[in-house]
Amino acid sequence: LAKTTQPISMDSYEGQEVNITCSHNNIATNDYITWYQQFPSQGPRFIIQGYKTKVTNEVASLFIPADRKSSTLSLPRVSLSDTAVYYCLVGEFTGGFKTIFGAGTRLFVKA
Amino acid sequence: DTEVTQTPKHLVMGMTNKKSLKCEQHMGHRAMYWYKQKAKKPPELMFVYSYEKLSINESVPSRFSPECPNSSLLNLHLHALQPEDSALYLCASSQADLSGTGELFFGEGSRLTVL
């Protein structure tokens, strides 16, 4: 399984755009890249998933370069409620999605 | 219904006890997962069931015994646990193939304390 590397923590202010980059140098051809958000004492919540290029949904964008060795989660105009841990996962579907959570990035949004 | 329901929310057990954690979903997902999460650490994958069959076992000690009695239910049977097994146990479900988004839906977890 591809190992992922993310910054341990990031600070931001309300209203700013936040970009969190994840490195996954050993990503395999069949691997997808997924990002989750987790608040304390809650289960992780899916944010976005992609395979290549750019994916956008109502809450975030995911940028994946052609070599797929990294990816960047972009959160537009963060608010205090976006303070959480963000995990980058890389994995494939083999009768279920076998993924390993990386260490995660603790985002702290300040007023 | 996009919920994964886990019971109990909290469990305290001794090292000689036998207990079970339960997980239920009604989204028609055919893949279900158990993760273990220690404080300030990422979730660690334990087991994956696909179409009610165990497809992935991440070398978990035998004192943890998973069971998938039907497509909506997932159990984790606990026996002779150690204090270091105290953690938040998370259940998740997803579609078992790439016809969907690959999103894992997580429950709120069962917080286990082993005395």
Interface residues (C-beta under 8 A of the other chain):
Chain A: Y32 T34 Y36 S41 Q42 G43 P44 R45 F46 Q49 Y87 F93 T94 G95 G96 F97 K98 T99 I100 F101 G102 A103 G104
Chain B: V4 A31 M32 Y33 Y35 P42 P43 E44 L45 V48 Y49 S50 Y51 K53 S55 I56 L88 L90 A92 S94 A96 D97 L98 T101 G102 E103 L104 F105 F106 G107 E108 G109 R111
